[in-house]
Structures are given as structure tokens and as C-alpha cells.
Amino acid sequence: MQSARDDKMAVIRKRFSSVCSPSLPEESIGSLYDTAPVPASDPDNEQEHPYASLLCCHRVQDSLLSSNSSFTKYRGILNWIIILLVLTHAHLFLENFIQHGFLIDVKKVLEHLIEDNCNWPSVNLILAANMFAITALLLERSQEKGLLLLTKAHHLHLINLGLLMLFPAAVIIHEPTISTGGAFLSLWVYSALGMKLYSYQETNRWYRQAHLTHAETDRNVSALQESHNEHLTIKDLYYFLLAPTLCYQRDFPRTPKVRINKVLHRLLEMVIVIQIMVGIVQQWIEPIFQRSENSFPSMDIPMKVEHLVGLVAPTHFLWLLFFFLSHSYLNFCAELLRFGDRHFYGDWWNATTLILFWENWSIPFQKWCHRHVYTKMLENNVSPSRAELSVFLMSAALSECMIALPLQSCRLWIFLMMIFELLVAVFLRNYFEGNYGNGLVWLCLLLGPPLAVTTYFHDHYIGFPHNLSSSSSPPTSEQNLHSKVFLQLR
């Protein structure tokens, strides 16, 4: 009787073995959705227990938030973070409004754009940039007509580009009536123009070399010559100068037509974003600047930390808005010019390393660097790692100059911050991967170059006599002069 009972229990355990497995093979453990292996059905088990599916309710699986889990559906947490951020910053805005009142003044912004009684030196500086573009076109035409040797024309191009970069710097430094905003705009225009004209002469040289190669094998040389000359026109040059790209080529990809609704949409986006940026500066950042009496190098460490912590959030919002403003502006220009290639950035927000972020942040700049710097260095037998380092150092130095020159204050903070990020990217890339690497990227964006840029503006803001609360004596004639210059710079 006992043996019959044992046989019956063995049959029951065999029936339920397909539902419950006490353990899993070692190699199958580690994934959230690993399930117990189900053995092949036994012909003896023709009848299942009616509660077989309820007898086993456990299996080997990971917690959803553990590192071994493959769970990725965090949309609910993202919604919670967004709501929390909105409520938190709504409290900050309300506290700021109660303490300082309503500080946003669009009229004040318009007044800051007026330079020397509407003389507009920055506008004149930008208009003067046309002479460098026309010079580049004349040099290209002279080469086509055989009036200049290729080597001599190349040297003249380099001289033209050198003067193009030195001219705005000299004007910004020695012209006291140019405003800070005008200086920034002029320097951005000249920097973009310099890269465009370098690409223009370099790419035309490649076309010319290809033309000479075809001329040796093709009898129809006149047709090739005519095809090349028809692109050396003012229309072709200025289309390239206005197009949202830094790399020249013939016959840019075009869209069928201009979509007016898209143009108006982008224009409205730019207007709204600029207003929000002005509001953040006037309502949030300027009161923090007004509490300061010393520049950042003169502050003690606790005061530095307090100011930097207070500036992290508005600076980061300004940086994100600047990215969206760039997105709207580039697409606005592309739509007006029917420019087809609108891959202006990659998914940098998903970057797991700082190197991936730099590669996806500004695609036009990365294309220019790869095409005219990195590839050329490889042709000169420079190792890829040294070429990449040279490109990065060039971009870091350019970023420093774009901020330091208009403010006339070079402290290398932006350059050193980017070097520090490079060290983080090199030495910590094996320790921060996946989501952790993406978190490190966002942390560097919060505490990196954007915050260093704000420190430049902080010291520029408090560096004028009307912001120094310690000056109790009557203003001298020199201080009056500085005050007038400040009002014009503002």
C-alpha cells in the first residue's frame, strides 16, 4: 500500500514538472525574462491537475531596477521627474518674483542693441566681411583664367583668411562703442565665414585637380571648363555663404519648394525662444549677479560654491534653449534656401560618452573638421589619435576665443574645462557605460563649459563702476567715462 502511494506521488510530481522547475541551469540565470525550461511532454501524463498552473508562482527573475534587468520602460518615472521639475522651478520663479518683482523689460533689451547713437559699428563690421568673400571669388576666377599659379593663389587665399580672422579681433578690441552683443554676433559671423571660405578654396582646388585629370583623358576639355566656370559666380558663392553648412560642394541637395508654413513656424519658434532666454537672464541670472561684489577669482570658496550652485539651473536652461534656437534658425535658413541636408545634429542626449556627445552635438562643424583638418592630417602621416586630439584642442581654443574676445577677458576657464572633460572621457569611459555613462555626460553638461561661460559674464557684469556698491565717493571723470562705455556695451 505504501509503494502504491509512492508511485502515485511520483506520477503527480512528474505531471507538474512542466509547470514548476525548482532550479534553472546556471547559464540561464541573470535575465529578468528568463523562464524555467519546460521539458517535453510525457505521453504518460495525459491528464493535468486542474490547479497545476496555480501550484507554482515563482521563477528565477531580477528586480526591475537592478543592473541585471533588461527592463527599459521608464516613461512613468520620466513623467514624474518632469512634473517634479516644473513644480520645483515654479516655486523658484515665485520666490524670485516675490523677492525682486517683475524684472523682464523688452524695451531695455532693444536699448542695449543701440550703438553710439545708431552708428551700429557691429553692422558695419559684418558688412565689411563681404570684401573677403569677393576676394576669395576673384582669386578662384584668376586661377581658372591662368592669371595666377596654383601655389601663389593658395598663399593669397591663406593671407585673405588670416586678415579675415585678425580684422574683427582688432575692431572689437580697439572700438569702444561696439556693444558686447554686436561683438559676439560679428565674431560668430567672421568665424563661420572663415571656415566657409577655407572650404570654398580647398574644395575648388579638388575640383580643379579632378578637372585636370579628366582633361588628360577626355577630349571635350572645353565642356569641362565651362561646367567648372559656371559655378564660380556670385550667386553660387553667396548661396553657400547663406546655407546652413560649413562644407562647400557643387549642386547642394534641394527640396522641391519652400513651405511657407514651415518658415513661419520656425520664425515663431525663434521669437518665443529668444523672449524666454531674455526672461531667464533678466529675472533669474541678473539678480544673482547683483548680489556679487567681487569677481570669481576674488571670492572665497564658500561664496564661489553658492554662486555656482545658484547659476547651474538657469545656465543649463539657457544652454538647452540655445540649442533649440540653433535648431530653429538652421531649419529656417534651410527652408528658405530649399537646402536639403538638414542633419544638423545627432541624438546627443542619448550619448553614453562625452566623445559621442561631441560627435553628435554639431554635425556641420564635425563635418568641416573631419573633411579639412582630420583627413588632411592623416594624409600627412599623423596618427589618428593625434589628429583627433588636435581637432579637439582646436575646437576648445575656438570656444574660448568666441567668449573671451568679445568680453575682453581671457582666463582660459572654458578651454581648461573642456580639457578636464577630455580627461574624464579618456580615464572614466571604462567605468561609466550605458545609463551610467549617459548620466556622467549630463553631469558634465550641467557643471561644464556652459557654467564656465556664465562665470565670464558674471565677472564682466560686476566689472563696471555702477555695479560696485563699495564706491561711496563721488564718481570721477574717468569713472563717468567707464559708465558711458558700459551703457553702450550693454
C-alpha positions in Angstrom: 0.0 0.0 0.0 2.9 2.3 0.8 4.5 1.5 -2.6 1.3 2.4 -4.4 1.1 5.7 -2.6 4.7 6.5 -3.6 4.1 5.6 -7.2 1.1 7.9 -7.2 3.1 10.8 -5.8 5.8 10.2 -8.3 3.2 10.5 -11.1 1.9 13.8 -9.6 5.4 15.3 -9.4 6.1 14.2 -13.0 2.8 15.8 -14.2 3.7 19.2 -12.6 7.3 19.2 -13.6 6.4 21.1 -16.8 4.9 23.9 -14.6 7.4 24.2 -11.7 11.1 23.9 -12.1 13.0 24.1 -8.7 16.1 25.5 -10.3 17.5 26.7 -13.5 20.7 26.0 -15.3 23.5 28.4 -14.2 23.9 29.9 -17.6 20.3 30.9 -17.9 20.2 32.9 -14.7 20.7 36.7 -15.0 17.9 38.0 -17.1 14.5 39.3 -16.0 12.5 37.4 -18.6 14.4 34.0 -18.3 11.8 31.3 -17.8 12.1 27.8 -16.5 12.8 25.3 -19.2 9.7 23.2 -20.0 10.5 19.6 -20.6 9.0 17.7 -23.4 5.5 16.3 -22.8 5.3 12.8 -21.4 2.8 10.5 -23.1 2.0 9.1 -19.6 0.8 12.5 -18.4 -2.4 12.6 -20.3 -4.3 14.4 -17.6 -3.2 17.6 -15.9 -4.3 18.6 -12.4 -7.0 21.3 -12.6 -4.8 23.6 -10.3 -1.5 22.9 -11.9 -1.0 26.5 -13.1 -1.6 27.8 -9.5 0.7 25.4 -7.7 3.9 27.2 -8.9 4.0 31.0 -8.7 7.8 31.7 -8.6 10.6 31.6 -11.0 14.2 33.0 -11.2 14.0 36.7 -12.2 15.6 40.0 -11.3 14.2 43.1 -9.7 13.1 45.7 -12.3 15.6 48.4 -11.1 18.6 46.0 -10.7 21.6 46.3 -13.1 20.9 42.8 -14.5 17.4 43.7 -15.5 16.6 44.3 -19.2 13.7 46.5 -18.2 13.6 49.8 -20.2 10.0 51.2 -19.8 10.8 54.2 -17.6 8.2 56.6 -19.1 6.3 56.9 -15.8 9.4 57.8 -13.9 10.2 60.4 -16.6 6.8 61.9 -16.3 7.2 62.1 -12.6 10.6 63.9 -13.0 9.2 66.4 -15.4 6.3 67.2 -13.1 8.7 67.5 -10.1 11.0 69.8 -12.1 8.1 72.0 -13.2 6.8 72.3 -9.6 10.2 72.9 -8.1 11.1 75.6 -10.6 7.7 77.1 -10.3 8.5 77.6 -6.7 11.8 79.2 -7.5 10.1 81.5 -10.0 7.5 82.5 -7.5 10.2 83.1 -4.8 12.2 85.2 -7.3 9.1 87.2 -8.3 8.2 87.9 -4.6 11.8 89.0 -3.8 12.7 91.0 -6.9 9.4 91.8 -8.6 8.9 91.6 -12.4 12.2 92.4 -14.0 11.6 91.5 -17.6 11.8 94.6 -19.8 11.9 94.1 -23.6 12.4 97.8 -24.2 15.6 97.6 -22.1 16.9 94.8 -24.4 16.2 96.9 -27.5 18.0 99.9 -26.0 21.0 97.7 -25.4 21.2 97.0 -29.1 21.7 100.7 -30.0 25.4 101.5 -30.5 26.8 105.0 -30.5 23.6 106.9 -31.4 22.6 104.3 -34.0 26.0 104.3 -35.7 25.9 100.4 -35.5 29.7 99.6 -35.7 28.9 95.9 -35.5 26.7 96.1 -38.5 29.4 97.9 -40.4 31.9 95.3 -39.3 29.6 92.5 -40.7 29.1 94.3 -43.9 32.8 94.7 -44.3 33.1 90.9 -44.4 31.8 90.9 -48.0 35.2 92.1 -49.2 36.9 88.9 -48.0 34.3 86.8 -49.8 34.6 88.7 -53.0 38.4 88.4 -52.8 38.1 84.6 -52.5 35.9 84.5 -55.6 38.3 86.7 -57.6 41.2 84.5 -56.6 39.3 81.4 -57.8 38.5 83.1 -61.1 42.1 84.2 -61.6 43.2 80.6 -61.3 40.7 79.5 -63.9 41.9 82.1 -66.3 45.5 81.2 -65.8 46.5 84.5 -64.3 47.7 83.0 -61.1 49.7 79.9 -60.4 48.1 77.4 -58.0 50.7 77.8 -55.3 50.7 81.6 -55.4 46.8 81.6 -55.4 46.8 79.2 -52.4 49.1 81.6 -50.5 46.9 84.6 -51.3 43.9 82.6 -50.0 45.7 82.0 -46.7 46.6 85.6 -46.4 43.0 86.6 -47.1 41.8 84.2 -44.4 44.4 85.4 -42.0 43.3 89.0 -42.4 39.7 87.9 -42.1 40.3 86.5 -38.6 42.5 89.4 -37.4 40.3 92.2 -38.7 37.3 91.6 -36.4 39.5 91.0 -33.4 41.3 94.3 -33.9 38.0 96.2 -34.3 36.4 94.6 -31.2 39.5 95.4 -29.1 40.1 99.0 -30.3 36.5 100.2 -30.9 35.0 101.3 -27.6 31.5 101.9 -29.0 30.8 98.4 -30.2 28.3 96.6 -27.9 29.0 93.2 -26.3 26.1 91.6 -28.3 27.4 93.2 -31.5 30.9 91.9 -30.8 29.5 88.4 -30.3 27.5 88.5 -33.4 30.3 89.9 -35.5 32.8 87.3 -34.3 30.4 84.4 -34.9 29.8 85.7 -38.5 33.5 86.0 -39.2 34.3 82.6 -37.7 31.7 80.9 -39.8 32.8 82.9 -42.9 36.4 81.9 -42.3 35.6 78.2 -42.2 33.3 78.5 -45.2 35.9 80.4 -47.3 38.6 77.8 -46.4 36.3 75.0 -47.5 35.4 77.0 -50.7 39.0 77.4 -51.8 40.0 73.9 -50.8 37.0 72.2 -52.5 37.5 74.2 -55.7 41.2 73.1 -55.7 39.9 69.5 -55.5 37.5 70.1 -58.4 40.4 71.7 -60.3 42.6 68.7 -59.8 39.8 66.4 -60.9 39.3 68.6 -63.9 42.9 68.3 -64.9 42.8 64.6 -64.5 39.7 64.4 -66.8 41.3 66.7 -69.3 44.1 64.2 -69.9 41.7 61.5 -70.9 38.7 63.5 -72.2 38.8 65.3 -75.5 35.9 67.6 -74.6 38.0 69.8 -72.4 36.1 73.0 -73.3 32.8 71.4 -71.9 34.5 70.5 -68.7 36.0 74.0 -68.4 32.6 75.6 -69.0 31.0 73.3 -66.4 33.6 74.4 -63.8 33.4 78.1 -64.6 29.6 78.3 -64.3 29.9 77.6 -60.5 32.4 80.4 -59.9 29.7 83.0 -59.7 28.5 85.4 -57.0 25.2 83.6 -56.9 26.8 80.3 -56.2 29.1 81.8 -53.6 26.5 83.6 -51.6 24.1 80.7 -51.7 26.9 78.7 -50.0 27.6 81.5 -47.5 23.9 81.7 -46.5 23.3 78.0 -46.5 23.4 76.2 -43.1 26.6 74.3 -43.8 30.3 74.9 -43.5 31.4 72.5 -46.3 31.3 73.6 -49.9 30.2 71.4 -52.8 28.6 72.0 -56.1 24.9 71.3 -56.6 23.7 71.1 -53.0 20.7 68.8 -52.5 17.5 70.9 -52.8 13.9 70.3 -51.7 11.1 70.8 -54.3 9.7 74.1 -52.9 9.7 76.5 -50.0 7.0 75.6 -47.4 5.7 78.9 -46.1 4.0 77.3 -43.1 7.4 75.8 -42.0 9.1 79.1 -42.4 6.6 80.9 -40.3 6.7 78.1 -37.7 10.5 78.3 -37.3 10.3 82.1 -37.2 7.7 82.0 -34.4 9.9 79.4 -32.5 12.9 81.8 -32.7 10.9 84.7 -31.4 9.4 82.8 -28.5 12.7 81.1 -27.5 14.6 84.5 -27.6 11.9 86.0 -25.3 12.3 83.1 -22.9 16.0 83.4 -22.9 15.8 87.2 -22.2 13.4 86.5 -19.4 15.7 83.9 -17.7 18.6 86.3 -17.9 16.8 89.3 -16.6 14.6 87.6 -14.0 16.8 84.8 -12.7 20.5 85.4 -13.6 20.9 89.1 -13.2 19.7 89.2 -9.5 22.4 86.6 -8.7 25.0 88.8 -10.4 23.7 91.8 -8.5 24.4 90.1 -5.1 28.1 89.8 -6.0 30.7 92.4 -5.1 33.8 90.5 -6.3 34.8 88.6 -9.3 35.1 84.8 -9.1 38.9 84.7 -8.6 38.5 87.1 -5.7 35.7 85.2 -3.9 36.3 82.7 -1.1 35.4 79.1 -1.7 32.0 79.0 0.0 30.9 82.1 -1.9 32.1 80.6 -5.2 30.1 77.4 -4.5 27.0 79.3 -3.5 27.0 81.4 -6.7 27.8 78.4 -8.9 25.1 76.3 -7.4 22.6 79.1 -7.9 23.7 79.5 -11.6 23.6 75.9 -12.5 19.9 75.6 -13.3 19.4 78.9 -15.3 22.6 78.4 -17.1 21.6 74.9 -18.1 18.2 76.1 -19.3 19.8 78.8 -21.4 22.1 76.2 -22.9 19.2 74.0 -23.9 17.3 76.9 -25.2 20.3 78.0 -27.3 20.4 74.5 -28.8 16.7 74.7 -29.7 17.3 78.3 -31.1 20.1 76.9 -33.3 17.8 74.1 -34.4 15.1 76.6 -35.4 17.5 79.0 -37.1 19.2 76.4 -39.2 16.0 74.8 -40.3 14.6 78.3 -41.0 17.6 79.1 -43.3 17.4 75.6 -44.9 13.7 76.0 -45.7 14.2 79.5 -47.2 17.1 78.2 -49.4 15.5 74.8 -50.1 18.6 73.2 -48.6 18.0 69.5 -48.5 20.6 68.2 -45.9 19.1 69.1 -42.5 21.1 66.6 -40.4 22.4 69.3 -38.1 22.8 67.2 -35.0 22.5 63.6 -33.8 20.9 62.2 -30.7 23.5 63.7 -28.4 21.1 63.4 -25.4 21.5 59.6 -25.6 25.3 59.8 -25.7 26.9 57.4 -23.3 30.3 59.1 -23.6 31.5 62.6 -24.0 33.2 61.7 -27.2 29.8 60.6 -28.7 28.3 63.8 -27.4 30.9 65.9 -29.2 30.4 63.9 -32.4 26.7 64.5 -32.4 26.3 68.0 -30.9 27.1 70.0 -34.1 27.2 67.9 -37.3 28.2 70.8 -39.6 31.2 71.6 -37.5 32.2 68.0 -37.2 31.9 67.5 -41.0 34.2 70.5 -41.5 36.8 69.3 -39.0 36.8 65.8 -40.5 36.9 67.0 -44.1 39.5 69.8 -43.8 41.5 69.1 -40.7 41.4 65.4 -39.6 41.6 63.9 -43.1 44.4 66.3 -44.1 46.4 65.4 -41.0 46.1 61.7 -41.8 47.4 62.4 -45.3 50.5 64.0 -43.7 51.1 60.7 -41.8 49.8 62.0 -38.5 48.3 59.2 -36.3 44.5 59.1 -35.9 44.7 59.7 -32.1 46.9 62.7 -32.5 44.7 64.1 -35.3 41.6 63.7 -33.1 43.4 65.4 -30.2 44.4 68.3 -32.5 40.9 68.7 -33.7 39.6 68.8 -30.1 42.2 71.3 -29.0 41.3 73.5 -31.9 37.6 73.4 -31.1 38.4 74.1 -27.4 40.6 77.1 -28.3 38.0 78.4 -30.7 35.3 78.1 -28.0 37.5 80.1 -25.6 38.1 82.9 -28.2 34.4 83.2 -29.1 33.6 84.1 -25.5 36.8 85.7 -24.2 37.4 88.1 -27.1 34.0 90.0 -27.1 34.2 90.2 -23.3 38.0 91.2 -23.5 38.8 88.8 -20.6 40.8 85.7 -21.4 41.1 83.4 -18.3 41.1 80.0 -20.1 38.2 78.7 -18.0 36.3 77.3 -21.0 39.5 75.8 -22.5 40.5 74.2 -19.2 37.0 72.9 -18.6 37.0 71.2 -22.0 40.4 69.7 -21.3 39.1 68.4 -18.0 36.1 66.8 -19.8 38.6 65.2 -22.2 40.4 63.6 -19.3 37.1 62.4 -17.8 36.2 60.9 -21.2 39.5 59.1 -21.5 40.0 57.8 -18.0 36.5 57.0 -16.9 35.0 55.6 -20.1 35.6 52.0 -18.9 33.9 52.7 -15.5 30.7 54.5 -16.8 28.9 52.7 -19.5 25.3 52.6 -20.7 22.9 54.6 -18.5 25.7 55.5 -16.1 27.8 56.9 -18.9 24.8 58.9 -20.1 24.3 60.2 -16.6 28.0 61.3 -16.5 27.5 63.1 -19.8 24.6 65.1 -18.4 26.5 65.9 -15.2 29.4 67.3 -17.3 26.9 69.4 -19.3 25.5 70.8 -16.1 28.8 71.6 -14.5 31.0 72.0 -17.6 31.6 74.7 -20.2 28.1 76.4 -20.1 28.7 77.2 -16.4 32.3 78.5 -17.3 30.7 80.8 -19.9 28.4 82.2 -17.2 31.3 83.0 -14.9 32.8 85.1 -17.7 29.6 87.1 -18.0 29.4 87.4 -14.2 32.9 89.0 -14.0 32.0 91.2 -17.0 28.8 92.4 -15.3 30.3 93.3 -12.0 33.5 94.8 -13.5 32.0 98.2 -14.1 31.7 101.1 -11.5 27.9 101.3 -11.5 27.8 97.7 -10.1 30.3 98.3 -7.3 28.5 99.0 -4.1 31.7 99.9 -2.3 32.2 103.1 -4.2 30.9 105.7 -1.8 33.0 108.6 -3.2 31.7 110.9 -6.0 32.4 109.5 -9.4 35.5 110.9 -11.1 35.7 111.8 -14.8 37.3 108.5 -15.6 34.5 106.6 -13.8 31.9 108.7 -15.7 33.7 107.7 -18.9 33.6 104.0 -17.9 29.9 104.3 -17.1 29.1 105.7 -20.5 31.1 102.9 -22.1 29.3 100.3 -20.0 25.9 101.6 -21.1 27.0 101.4 -24.7 28.4 97.9 -24.2 25.2 96.7 -22.6 
